[in-house]
Amino acid sequence: MAASVRVGMVSLGCPKNLVDSELMLGDLARHHYEITADPAEAEVLIVNTCGFIDSARRESVDTILEMAEYKKKGSCRRLLVTGCLVQGYAEQLRAELPEVDAFLGSADYPGIARVVRGLLGRKEIEEPLLKVGNPAWLYDSASPRLLSTPPHMAYLKVAEGCDHACTFCAIPKLRGRMRSRPVEDILAEARSLAGRGVREINVISQDTSEYGRDLYGRPRLDALLEALDTVQGPRWIRLHYLYPAFLNDRVLAALARGRRLAKYVDLPLQHADDAMLKAMRRPGGYRANLELLERLRDRVPGAALRSSFIVGFPGETEERFETLLKFIRESQLDRVGVFAYSQEALTPSGSLPDQIPERVKESRRRRAMAVAAEVSARRLKGRVGETLEVMAERPSRDADAAVVDSVEHGSLAPRRVAPTIRRSAGDLWVGRTEWDAPDIDGRVYFTPAPGAAPSPGDFVRVRIERSTEHDLVGRVV
């Protein structure tokens, strides 16, 4: 039966969720289900949801309802919903979404092919399947996985769950306690990815700095980095989601020595005001976090530093927000993301007094991003005239060409510039440097050498001629 059944999937949320989706696809493909990207032709549709913040929950529910329409107008016979939204709100979802045939929690998807087979074997679904257990499962290198990223790039999840108690975050409830994979198993998967042609491995977890504490009695990220650096094939191995309190000198030394370890540090600080950090139950303070960034720059020369911040947390006064703006200017971070606080019922801060109005939160988010863009524009301007190694990702599209045209006509407009003056999109390629993570950081728009268009995943040397607030423009030399 499986050989003739087409399955489609929509994966929402973070790269960690994407890995879960790839594992589900791997199990389905191993059992000979046909994977399709067209929901109209799928007989089984799966929505892997995100439930982290309100906007993600709304997107998840909207997507579920959109996919449910294919039970009326498409080929869909069964609709499954998985992931964090189910883990946190299973009973509510079952009551409000009768279109769904099965709900699986964030660690209840192993063996999903068996679940699909059981659902298809029933003539009618009188009561939807609800399976939400303790999130304790952790995949290993033997788990089948069907990559959905471009062939030259993949994510590698080294741990699951989190032991911290940040007051704004529901991850411990949605994903459970931290569970690390053994170094040997991670190394086996990294070699497997390299054998499939992956040139960039992005190391992810909810708390990468604490990797290994549960297995080895203390964090062993340094040992993991040293092991990963021996893997032949990948050019870049990039670290994400580093908790600021546990970046010890052993980790920084391994990062600095690594031949394949990208000089890139993703370090979510969340705020800069001491009172706000205390209310969030986050480590450090204004001065301590500045000193940490300086230590990173000193121990890992040339590293790009990225951080993210939350504005509008309960009790954030205008003065405390101004402290954050001052920190963004003073810290000179290479990359910054700013998010408006989302009041969540599953978190301690959800019931705090002094909640900030939505319009104020959004105004502060825009103001903080504007300051970050000014810092980024100055730092990228310093790259003009340099020749950088760039990973080619794809030929450009019209909107990409519009960005370059706006720069060449003297504007420092961001990517959303209206495409009024366009060069031919075929003249351009889009790529990234070692200091740019996929999907969240800047891009390099470059003109290939005449008659020598690259392939996705190729590395080229690009002389930088222009810069914007977030991106670089140049040509291959």
TILUM-261964 format. One record per residue: x negated, y, z negated of N, C-alpha, C, CB in turn. Coordinates in steps of 0.001 Angstrom, whole numbers, plus 500000, padded with zeros to 6 digits. Glycine has a CB too. Example, Ala and Ser with C-alpha at 12.3 -4.5 7.8 and 13.67 -1.06 7.14 Angstrom:
! residues 2
486810494310492200487700495500492200486800496700492200488692495527490954/487150497750492920486330498940492860487100500030492130485916499402494275/
//
This chain:
! residues 477
499181498795500000500000500000500000499147501256500000500926500006498802/498043501257499206497236502460499060496663502932500384496120502218498081/496314501982501256495647502348502499496525503222503380495240501104503256/497831503165503201498728503937504051499299505158503343499851503063504535/498857505455502130499399506556501340498426507724501346499691506102499893/498934508892501720498120510100501755498324510898500465498470510962502995/497208511350499873497245512098498618496597513455498826496534511321497481/497251514500498339496685515845498377496504516375496974497572516791499190/495537517274496805495266517820495478495021519319495558494061517119494839/495520520036494551495190521452494359494468521557493030496479522373494392/493243522084493062492444522228491840492378523703491473491006521636492026/492781524032490255492804525410489776491797525579488640494227525806489307/491407526826488390490564527105487239489080527048487540490876526151486154/488315526638486544486861526769486547486176525603487259486349526872485124/484862525728487506484119524608488101484170523331487282482691524999488295/484305523436485968484402522234485142485674521465485497484389522599483633/486746522203485745487985521571486184487830520979487582489136522580486161/487045521654488418486819521154489770486123519793489747485987522156490574/485172519618488843484508518318488717485533517243488350483378518378487653/486446517561487435487502516599487092488321516233488331488427517178485994/488646517240489149489411516981490377488631516064491307489753518303491099/487337516288491419486502515458492292486437514020491784485085516044492393/486459513846490466486468512498489900487796511794490187486212512553488384/488891512529490106490187511935490467490208511540491937491338512917490169/489714512418492798489659512102494225488777510887494476489139513306495023/487684510786493721486790509637493865487483508338493513485561509811492997/488271508344492426488990507131492031490044506763493069489647507318490656/490731507760493604491747507504494630491116506965495909492535508785494934/489990507585496329489323507123497551488793505705497381488175508070497927/488294505381496191487776504031495940488891502991496075487137503949494532/490102503400495758491238502480495881491961502664497218492223502691494718/491260503265498175491694503306499575492886504215499847492032501934500022/493144505162498955494128506186499291493482507161500280494638506934498003/494284507664501183493792508625502172493937510027501599494563508494503526/492843510802501582492861512157501027493153513149502148491507512496500327/494115514025501925494470515028502920494420516425502315495861514747503494/494043517397503129494034518797502691495342519498503030492866519544503329/496232518822503729497495519423504149498613518931503231497808519081505639/499129519799502353500181519332501428501451518885502142500527520431500443/501682519377503342502895519006504065502897517541504468503054519872505292/501720516944504617501672515549505036501368514591503884500637515381506118/501137515128502679500808514281501526502059513601500979500132515112500420/501946512317500683503032511579500039502940511673498516503008510110500476/501743511977498034501524512222496606500756513530496486500745511030495916/501235514439495644500535515706495399500146515788493930501420516923495800/498918516245493684498401516395492322497968517843492145497207515406492042/498418518472491066497976519820490716497171519717489428499195520809490554/495867520010489514495009520009488327494966521432487787493558519479488656/495594521641486638495891522987486166494830523565485243497199522986485464/494909524889485095494150525626484086495148526226483105493246526741484738/494836526165481823495717526738480809495001527673479877496363525657480018/493875528237480339492987528983479448493583530319479017491655529216480126/494125531075479968494717532370479663496061532481480380493767533532480078/496808533534480047498159533676480552498220533718482075498780534916479988/497323534470482699497354534572484161497078533216484810496326535610484648/496196532413484198495918531077484732497125530171484576494704530458484032/497844530302483465499051529483483278500117529849484302499608529657481851/500271531146484546501261531571485538500898531032486922501367533112485574/499608531124487270499176530598488563499433529100488642497687530896488798/499188528387487558499401526944487555500869526608487766498906526334486247/501755527274487037503190526991487177503673527361488576504005527761486112/503219528511489088503616528904490448503169527862491467503024530282490807/501957527333491279501438526329492209502230525027492108499950526064491936/502587524626490892503394523417490717504721523559491458503643523137489215/505365524710491288506649524938491963506480524975493477507284526247491477/505380525552493922505107525586495371504923524174495915503849526439495671/504170523340495212503969521963495664505258521145495565502863521295494843/506101521469494583507363520743494438508273520940495652508084521194493170/508104522048496351508911522294497541508648521240498624508624523695498090/507462520627498584507144519617499597507899518309499360505643519349499614/508528518184498192509406517035497985510707517223498770509704516840496476/510993518488499133512199518788499908511897518896501401512835520087499411/510806519567501723510549519889503130509349519160503716510344521363503277/508625518411502913507455517697503409507596516202503229506206518183502710/506461515537503073506450514081502927506304513625501483505336513497503746/506245514572500553505897514246499162506963513379498492505698515529498356/506495512285497916507359511384497158507120511489495655507143509951497613/505892511833495270505562511934493857504668513156493617504865510640493367/504964513858492510504196515045492125503636514827490728505077516336492176/502312514916490596501630514750489315500988516064488913500569513627489388/500987516354487615500339517546487080499357517105486002501388518563486509/498127517586486097497067517182485177496387518421484598496032516277485893/495478518205483637494584519264483202494968519985481929494471520237484256/494336521145481732494408521868480463495801522384480141493449523018480482/496553522812481146497903523306480881498752522203480267498558523832482174/498608520992480779499352519857480225498885519565478801499180518602481116/497577519632478574497033519344477252497619520276476195495511519462477270/497837521537476560498321522504475579499826522665475519497723523810475856/500517522335476622501946522675476689502770521541477303502146523961477503/502457520319476988503061519167477660504579519117477514502465517894477118/505080519214476295506527519080476071507293520209476750506840519066474565/506749521407476683507409522547477329507461522351478841506676523862476989/506375521873479414506338521637480852507343520565481260504931521231481287/507394519484480502508317518403480842509763518889480790508124517213479891/510068519783479851511431520289479731511784521255480859511615520975478389/510789522002481333511070523075482279510766522715483735510287524286481898/510077521592483974509697521229485338510166519812485673508172521342485520/511459519642485868511969518302486175511493517774487523513474518311486150/510921518634488350510427518202489659509200517306489542510096519412490516/508510517364488384507245516654488200507498515221487737506350517393487185/506752514284488315506929512857488004505978512348486930506742512039489251/504863513054486700503910512604485676503087513781485197502987511487486223/502834513813483893501976514812483271500829514084482577502777515704482260/499586514454482919498402513836482320497534514921481700497597513023483377/497078514699480470496261515678479774494866515816480357496164515316478334/494051516662479729492749517040480292491738515906480287492185518204479532/491971514826479558491067513678479595491832512379479822490263513592478297/493021512490480423493859511307480649493944510932482118495251511543480107/493080511484482940493150511215484377492317510010484831492701512431485128/491383509463484038490674508264484527491670507155484883489667507753483458/491424506508486001492353505497486462493594506081487093492738504615485335/493467507279487657494647507935488214495222507149489396494300509359488651/494370506397490101494875505581491210495890504564490700493714504861491931/495643504011489519496573503048488917497885503738488552495945502390487662/497783504984488053498992505742487711499815506014488955498629507066487016/499142506438490034499845506720491292500533505458491813498861507271492355/499826504348491756500403503090492238501659502737491445499372501949492138/501609502944490127502774502646489300503951503549489614502418502770487844/503685504818489867504764505744490185505394505423491528504252507172490181/504554505072492505505084504739493824505867503431493806503953504649494834/505566502588492849506254501306492762507634501402492141505430500346491978/507984502582491607509312502770491015510237503430492030509227503625489721/511440502904492146512391503469493108512756504893492740513654502612493184/513045505102491476513405506421490998512647506706489703514935506532490784/512363507988489484511704508407488249512772509020487353510530509427488527/513307508211486444514354508714485559513775509590484456515134507556484949/512590509232483986511909509994482937510457510152483347512028509291481538/509960511389483442508570511571483886507578510952482898508260513066484065/506492510439483451505414509898482622504712511048481906504400509081483481/504491510897480615503782511907479824502653511213479077504748512644478827/501429511577479412500269510941478799499297512025478369499588509938479776/499327512362477084498467513419476541497850512896475254499269514750476286/496624512415475355495936511869474194494870512808473669495319510542474535/494082512294472754492952513058472224491905513206473323492342512364470960/491509514436473655490537514613474742489141514149474322490490516087475180/488862512871474562487594512296474120486821511637475253487841511289473028/487432511497476440486769510796477538485677511660478143487782510395478615/484626511000478641483505511692479295483020510825480444482337511989478284/482936511399481619482528510599482776481034510303482740482887511321484080/480603509355483572479183509045483669478802508921485139478841507741482896/477539508630485385477017508635486753477611507529487609475514508502486732/478223506520486987478848505440487751480277505785488174478852504158486930/480821506873487642482182507259487997482226507713489450482699508376487062/483132507191490257483213507638491655483625509099491713484211506769492457/483015509828492640483278511265492730483234511687494187482253512080491892/484271512367494630484353512858495997484145514364495971485717512486496657/482994514835496464482670516262496392483606517067497277481209516509496804/484035518220496752484891519122497513484204520448497815486179519373496759/482984520619497322482199521816497597481509521669498952481156522066496472/480932522768499484480122522612500692479024521574500459479504523967501114/478605520846501494477679519713501297476355520084500640477393519071502613/475955521341500741474644521713500204474688522135498734474060522832501027/475881522157498107476009522655496746476950521770495939476509524103496749/476618521562494651477494520762493795477349521220492351477169519250493922/478373520900491573478339521140490125478025519835489406479691521732489623/477296519962488308476912518808487493477303519108486050475370518498487616/478311518406485550478800518643484192478013517779483220480322518346484083/477307518425482289476409517698481390477031517416480033475134518474481202/478133518079479725478815517862478446480252518327478600478099518619477270/481063517951477643482473518338477640482849518768476239483384517175478127/483736519755476122484231520188474824483330521212474161484392519007473921/483758521707473008483031522777472320483317522697470824483430524177472883/482274522979470022482407522939468563482496524321467939481244522197467963/482464525374468751482524526733468209483962527125467896481906527737469196/484115528216467154485440528640466699485714530082467106485563528487465174/485366530454468332485651531805468811487157532041468711485144532008470282/487553533168468155488961533369467824489847533573469043489099534544466913/489259533884470201490053534139471405490196532901472286489428535262472206/489571531797471920489391530678472852490113529415472380487904530382473035/490831528779473316491554527546473013490829526291473485492918527596473637/489610526441473988488900525301474574488777524117473600487512525738475027/488402524318472322488316523147471436489624522369471350487903523583470047/490769523053471439492052522360471397492376521699472734493163523331471014/491954522321473819492280521798475138491294520740475619492332522922476129/490036520831475161488984519942475668488318519107474589487941520747476373/488614519381473332488067518556472261486692518995471799488003517139472703/486114518181470940484778518458470402483731518194471459484497517609469151/482549518757471241481494518615472229481034517171472342480320519512471880/480887516726473604480415515382473902479393515487475011481588514433474302/478150515157474715477059515281475691476808513949476382475769515774475009/476440514039477644476008512843478376474519512619478120476293512985479911/474051511379478075472614511130477879471788511717479024472343509618477761/470575512131478706469682512701479724469534511755480905468302513010479122/469345510447480632469108509480481697470288509399482657468827508110481107/471497509504482108472690509413482951472847510663483822473943509215482081/472585511827483229472638513069483997471599513039485112472409514290483081/470408512542484783469340512458485776469742511536486925468038511960485125/470422510446486607470870509521487655471859510211488587471514508262487034/472768511013488026473728511704488890473044512786489719474854512320488052/472093513497489120471372514524489870470643513910491062470374515258488958/470036512750490867469347512077491981470343511617493035468531510874491469/471507511186492593472536510782493546472996511980494380473732510149492809/473194513125493731473588514337494462472508514739495452473868515495493486/471251514655495028470145514991495925470141514064497135468797514905495181/470436512791496907470478511830498004471600512097498989470618510445497461/472599512859498554473706513233499437473449514557500143475002513317498647/472248515109499969471878516333500679472134517610499924472595516394501949/472447517534498637472710518733497852471410519496497611473381518372496513/471407520778497957470216521620497780470294522502496538470015522493499004/471487522687496015471673523523494825472592522791493849472266524926495203/472077522536492642472856521896491587473145522940490521472103520663490982/474424523130490215474839524076489184475231523310487929476014524961489679/474436523469486878474620522752485619475676523471484787473278522642484834/476738522749484421477848523382483714478271522552482508479037523584484657/478907523230481575479591522621480429480287523781479728478580521833479449/481000523492478645481579524608477891480516525338477071482696524104476969/479443524650476705478384525257475873477067524560476196478718525140474330/476408525018477231475205524332477711474036524470476738474804524876479073/473959525572475994472846525752475047472803524656473983472953527112474368/473982524162473600474064523164472533473934521743473072475377523310471780/473637521605474357473571520269474941472731519322474084472997520341476355/473283518148473804472539517079473153472606517050471651471157517165473540/473139518081471001473149518077469530473897516866468982473786519368468996/475011516514469609475809515390469113475120514048469333477167515380469788/474259513954470350473566512696470643472241512565469928473342512566472115/471505513660469860470109513593469420469841514291468089469229514191470469/470873514872467472470680515516466181470265516966466274469668514775465407/469877517420467439469552518828467675469720519100469176468083519173467188/469892520363469566470015520653470997468778520187471759470237522156471222/468986519560472916467879519061473719467948519578475153467872517540473713/468407520816475315468468521388476652467081521464477279469102522774476609/466057521686476469464699521751477006464305520429477660463701522108475897/464608519309476993464285517993477563465080517741478836464565516877476542/466341518156478840467164517975480038466602518775481209468617518392479762/466197520015480953465645520840482029464356520233482588465378522266481524/463510519764481710462257519155482171462536517920483021461364518780480972/463551517140482653463905515957483439464482516358484799464913515085482670/465404517311484802466024517737486056465013518342487017467127518737485780/463991518965486483462986519606487337462170518589488127462054520464486495/462259517302487761461527516257488496462325515715489679461169515109487555/463584516097489806464443515549490867464014516112492213465941515872490597/463692515222493143463258515636494475464472515980495335462414514525495146/464381517087496066465445517446497005466037518807496763466524516440496949/466681519045495599467273520362495368466218521463495296468089520347494086/466539522622495847465655523788495733465977524582494473465782524692496977/467272524650494135467704525414492962468520524529492030468529526650493385/468185524555490744469000523961489692469328525105488739468254522753488953/470608525451488683471030526694488032471832526404486764471864527549489001/471558527156485693472226526971484404473389527949484247471226527150483251/474504527437483734475665528273483444476112528077482001476820527953484411/476815529081481469477507529002480185476565528716479006478567527931480251/475597529589478833474653529447477728475145530260476526473227529904478157/475306529598475400475745530274474176474548531034473609476321529248473121/474704532319473264473538533150472934472744532716471708473982534537472730/473366532002470768472685531722469501471630530631469597473690531336468468/471596529848470652470742528666470662469746528649471819471593527433470719/469373529818472312468362529876473369466983529961472723468608531094474322/466426528815472368465142528819471674463983528904472660465003527569470806/462789529045472119461602529231472961461299528000473807460395529565472097/461664526808473341461420525607474147462237525658475445461771524330473339/463483526103475346464330526215476538463769527265477491465782526569476145/463392528418476950462870529487477796461561529080478464462663530755476976/460726528342477747459469527880478340459737526902479470458576527225477277/460686525989479265461031525031480329461592525758481539462051523990479818/462414526765481303463005527539482396461933528306483156464066528507481860/460981528856482441459917529623483090458983528725483901459116530396482046/458714527508483412457792526598484097458414525892485285457280525576483133/459723525727485251460388524876486224460172525301487659461835524842485943/459854524352488511459669524645489937460997524732490664458795523583490591/461979523975490185463289523948490841464358524660490024463715522516491095/464022525095488831464995525748487968465149527206488387464571525646486483/466345527579488809466584528951489247466341529905488081468027529114489798/465690531000488378465439532025487358466710532857487216464200532932487737/467630532270486483468982532821486364469534532388485020469912532347487541/470017533342484242470544533023482914471961533586482797469620533598481786/472932532703482639474328533077482473474650533007480984475279532148483311/474832534170480366474875534280478913476092535110478493473567534914478372/477268534511478329478450535293477947478308535891476546479703534416478011/478192537202476463478048537885475174479400538297474593477159539114475328/480378538551475443481778538844475110482039540253474585482248537871474102/481110540852473853481263542253473433479909542753472949482355542403472306/479853544018472525478604544577472014478787545270470675478026545549473012/480014545639470364480272546284469082480219545251467961481641547000469094/479507545571466878479302544601465794480622544139465183478419545206464707/481557545077464955482833544703464343483647543810465268483638545951463982/483605544077466577484339543255467531483758541847467598484320543902468917/482444541736467615481814540425467657482149539613466412480304540568467799/482191540270465267482552539576464031483994539092464097482353540497462812/484900539942464618486300539552464734486480538400465722487144540748465166/485634538357466727485687537279467719484999536005467235485049537738469017/484274536101466119483421535011465606482360534648466637484274533758465250/481712535687467122480615535510468067479309535897467389480841536354469354/478192535305467813476905535612467181476363536958467630475890534523467491/475360537437466893474623538621467305475348539913466999474333538554468758/474772540972467528475303542322467381474659543180468455475034542902465945/474944544460468431474434545343469484472922545227469623474818546793469194/472219545481468533470757545497468592470198544097468814470178546094467307/470774543093468153470275541721468299470436541222469735471010540780467332/471540541578470374471750541118471745470831541835472729473202541324472150/470546543109472486469550543794473321468189543136473187469454545279472943/467822542785471962466528542129471733466486540755472393466251541995470226/467615540039472378467676538737473040467438538883474539469033538063472782/468068539866475155467874540081476590466435540448476912468808541172477091/465828541250476051464416541602476265463517540380476127463976542690475272/463844539513475180463059538280475009463195537391476247463516537507473739/464397537320476790464598536547478015463760537105479159466080536538478404/463769538404479325462994539016480409461495538793480210463294540521480498/461078538798478946459658538611478655459228537163478872459352539035477221/460065536197478462459685534782478524459959534162479896460430534000477454/460926534716480636461253534183481969461167535335482968462690533515481993/459949535718483352459784536884484227460563536733485528458307537106484536/461224537810485914461955537822487174463335537211487117461177537121488190/463772536754485938465081536112485843466197537135485998465222535374484506/467253536747486671468472537545486728469309537216485502469270537278488046/469820538238484843470617538048483638472069538400483934470071538908482469/472944537450483656474369537663483862475105537520482543474926536678484902/476124538371482325476941538217481136478383538581481466476404539088479978/479280538194480559480690538553480691481167539134479370481554537320481102/482178540008479471482686540721478305484209540728478320482140542161478266/484787540797477124486233540873476952486578542254476414486752539751475995/487485542945477072487953544243476584489404544105476141487810545347477682/489801544981475206491172544952474731491455543911473673492069544730475859/490411543375473044490621542445471923491312543201470791489260541821471432/492162542527470003492875543223468920491922544010468028493661542221468075/492277545269467783491454546119466943490368546878467685490834545303465890/490270546710469004489253547442469760489693548900469911489015546786471159/489065549778469178489356551206469289488617551776470492488957551960467991/488937553017470834488237553671471932486750553795471613488845555058472212/486429554050470354485019554164469955484291552834470139484908554628468488/484927551737469760484297550432469920484162550058471389485095549368469182/485128550456472190485019550229473635483873551039474215486335550590474347/483706552276473780482595553106474259481252552478473887482695554533473678/481199551781472751479974551069472380479640550008473426480123550419470987/480652549320473913480427548329474961479910548989476237481718547557475251/480505550111476637480029550811477835478564551231477670480912552051478124/478231551705476499476841552092476228475917550885476366476710552706474813/476355549732475863475540548523475946475328548110477396476192547382475162/476375548159478206476242547771479614475217548665480311477612547854480337/475242549963480003474260550873480606472854550570480103474622552336480303/472725550358478794471398550193478195470785548835478517471480550371476690/471599547806478585471076546456478796470595546219480215472128545443478454/471136546964481183470726546827482585470846545382483078469287547316482761/471967544764482757472216543405483229472336543383484748473491542832482585/471871542302485341471941542187486795473363541922487276471021541080487277/474105541110486538475464540744486919476358540841485694475511539315487529/477551541387485872478490541545484755479897541188485228478451543003484190/480600540428484413482024540193484608482781540742483408482321538680484809/483912541374483646484709541960482561486136541431482675484686543533482615/486684540979481557488015540389481542488868541060480475487937538872481298/490123541308480795491055541841479811491478540714478870492295542484480504/491491540999477588491878540013476585493287539492476858491798540618475176/493441538182476725494736537539476892495181536984475537494670536409477972/496320537428475059496845536971473780497371535546473929497961537918473270/496768534617473196497079533198473356497614532620472054495835532418473812/498756531934472129499370531362470935498512530269470306500734530806471274/497688529594471115496877528491470605495595528956469915496527527558471731/495362530264469828494111530781469269494363531608468013493372531625470309/493366531715467117493541532533465912493833533998466210492313532442465056/493232534542467254493430535964467526494811536263468093492373536457468485/495530535223468503496857535442469057497834536037468063497402534161469574/497597535839466766498501536357465740497918537550464990498843535264464757/496792538074465458496187539225464791497026540485465002494759539449465306/496987541420464033497627542714464251496797543569465209497826543450462910/497280544748465505496568545713466356496299545175467751495258546107465711/497283544474468319497173544043469715497185545286470614498340543058470097/496420545233471695496246546383472587497259546291473731494785546444473144/497919547406474093498860547375475227498173546940476517499502548755475425/498922546278477377498363545765478629497768546859479491499423545034479408/498450548002479574497946549083480435496602549606479928498968550237480505/496392549609478606495115550057478039494034549027478339495235550287476506/494380547745478189493400546692478487492949546764479944493996545301478186/493884546925480844493525546970482266492716548228482588494794546920483141/493056549350481976492281550575482178490848550393481697492938551755481448/490673549773480543489323549552480010488544548558480880489398549038478557/489241547551481395488555546609482285488012547325483515489505545477482710/488826548190484120488377548924485305487215549861484974489539549723485905/487304550529483834486227551452483456484918550700483203486624552253482201/485001549567482534483786548785482274483191548243483563484086547631481316/484036547781484474483533547281485749482901548392486566484653546626486542/483427549597486466482841550726487188481433551029486668483740551975487056/481255550981485349479916551199484780478974550074485212479984551281483224/479458548843485167478625547714485591478240547838487060479358546387485352/479162548331487886478867548497489312477792549549489533480134548879490079/477809550610488738476759551633488849475391551042488530477054552817487909/475332550246487463474065549608487088473614548658488196474209548843485740/474538547850488699474209546888489750473708547591491004475426546028490086/474377548682491395473972549402492604472544549918492489474926550566492875/472190550442491313470813550939491127469811549800491178470681551686489791/470133548688490549469192547571490533469023546967491928469663546495489550/470118546833492675470015546266494013469310547212494970471392545925494546/469449548487494757468739549445495616467234549228495534469087550893495219/466766548775494380465345548482494224464883547287495024465034548256492792/465804546485495535465446545330496371465222545714497835466536544269496286/465664546905498225465509547324499619464017547389499966466196548706499864/463671546764501072462271546689501488461607545382501114461502547818500890/462203544616500190461642543325499814462060542245500813462086542942498393/461291541165500853461653539983501628461985538864500657460506539562502601/463214538363500740463732537411499759464081536079500409464959537986499059/463945535016499633464413533699500083465926533640499890463697532534499300/466638533251500945468103533245500928468607531892501407468678534389501813/469582531346500694470262530148501168471398530570502097470799529293499975/471350530126503342472425530399504287473644529568503921471978530103505737/474820530205503908476034529480503532477023529306504673476709530186502407/477236530350505450478233530253506520478093531441507454479669530186505941/478595531310508690478705532485509557479699533466508947479143532081510997/479525534732509244480393535741508639481766535748509281479763537119508753/482688536396508588484012536671509116484157538172509300485118536112508181/485286538614509876485452540034510160485313540901508918486793540275510794/485888540446507801485815541253506584484372541415506118486658540620505474/483540540365506311482121540474505966481450541536506825481411539115506140/481727541499508130481120542467509035481530543881508668481507542166510480/482758544057508171483222545378507788482401545936506633484694545332507413/481990545068505698481152545511504592479843546076505118480884544357503616/479217545342506024477930545776506560478087547082507322477330544696507472/479137547189508123479367548426508862479545549602507921480586548289509762/480244549406506808480455550513505880479144550960505257481443550115504789/478257549992504987476956550343504429476133551132505441476197549080503995/476149550687506673475324551333507689475840552722508052475261550470508932/477088553028507658477625554364507883477596555198506606479048554276508417/476774554767505642476491555601504488477385555413503283476559556975504887/478271554421503286479162554203502153478624553092501277480580553870502628/478839553238499960478512552154499032479803551463498604477730552691497788/480689551233499557481983550633499247481810549178498844482934550743500446/482692548666497956482645547239497607483212546386498722483413546974496311/483329545062498457483735544135499505485117544412500072483694542748498981/485978545089499308487355545247499760487510546390500755488263545476498576/486428546899501313486508548010502266487425547651503440485097548382502783/488214548625503880489112548388505016488290548160506275490090549580505213/488597547119507037487793546779508218488122547678509409488013545315508600/487709548921509355488021549852510430486976549829511532488151551248509883/485703549815511161484629549767512152483955548416512013483601550946511964/483912547633513068483406546272512938482331545983513977484545545267513068/481267545373513523480371544728514472480898543320514706478887544709513951/480388542636515666480828541267515911480468540401514720480198540703517203/481464539682514195481207538820513039480162537764513367482502538148512573/480064537354514630479108536328515002477667536752514864479353535904516386/477431538052514707476065538546514549475534538350513141475999540004514912/476390537982512209476023537951510804476191536571510192476842538948510038/475361536322509173475551535166508305475676535661506862474370534145508453/476235534811506022476379535113504601475568534102503811477876535093504164/474804534596502843474013533700502010473867534235500600472646533481502621/473039533569499811472793533968498428471324533826498098473638533135497459/470881534615497132469525534472496613469541533565495385468918535855496265/468372533312494875468224532547493631468984533206492483466740532405493262/469214534517492573469837535275491483471348535425491639469210536642491392/471934534662492563473368534766492820474021533397492735473629535397494195/474891533213491751475631531954491634476800531947492614476139531746490184/477227530763493047478330530696494007479623531253493430478546529262494454/480316532027494252481671532525493990481763533647492967482515531407493535/480788533830492096480942534835491042479981536010491188480742534193489697/478901535860491937477918536928492051477896537505493459476534536418491672/476826538245493755476743538938495030476371538036496188475760540041494933/476298538644497358475967537941498589474870538686499322477206537784499485/474263537985500259473333538603501199473923538432502595471891537967501098/474158539549503286474614539522504670473384539725505546475716540622504949/473128538766506440471887538875507204472101538531508668470819537968506611/471248539103509497471225538822510922470161537766511178470952540115511754/470513536616511750469505535576512021468525536027513097470186534265512451/467417535309513175466469535546514269467132535182515591465158534725514065/466834535882516683467468535597517977467311534130518378466874536495519064/468438533502518688468415532119519144468094531111518075467447531977520228/468160531508516800467783530589515714468787530664514580466372530911515190/470046530459514886471072530471513849470829529336512861472480530354514471/470917529609511579470678528553510590471881527626510472470354529164509223/471716526574509697472813525707509302473110525952507823472472524205509570/474352525719507381474648525893505960473706525055505090476106525514505672/473144525702504089472192525038503206470747525269503576472458523586503192/470484525844504771469112526172505145468615527359504327469017526479506653/467309527421504133466697528556503456465952529404504481465740528083502327/466196530713504444465564531643505375464980532796504576466578532159506444/464028533486505193463433534667504561464053535907505185461874534678504721/464627536757504336465379537910504798464748539183504252466857537809504373/464455540095505170463981541415504745465200542286504471463046542072505830/465287542842503261466446543609502834466341545043503336466579543582501305/467390545492504029467407546829504627468421547757503976467700546727506100/469478547220503390470526548030502786471039547324501529471685548284503795/471765548079500705472388547491499521473726548171499259471460547618498285/474620547447498590475883548002498120475898547876496605477117547272498771/477072548048496012477168547892494560476883546463494123478545548311494078/477186545504494976477060544104494574476265543238495560478424543518494398/476038543712496763475498542862497826474287543491498506476573542575498859/473582542658499274472421543081500027472637542794501517471152542376499508/471974543576502356472087543427503811470676543432504396472968544575504444/470402542483505317469070542448505909469046541588507159468054541930504902/467823541240507575467646540393508749466523539406508516467363541238509994/466633538258509177465625537209509026464300537666509636466101535890509690/463221537368508948461873537690509470461109536407509685461089538631508497/
//
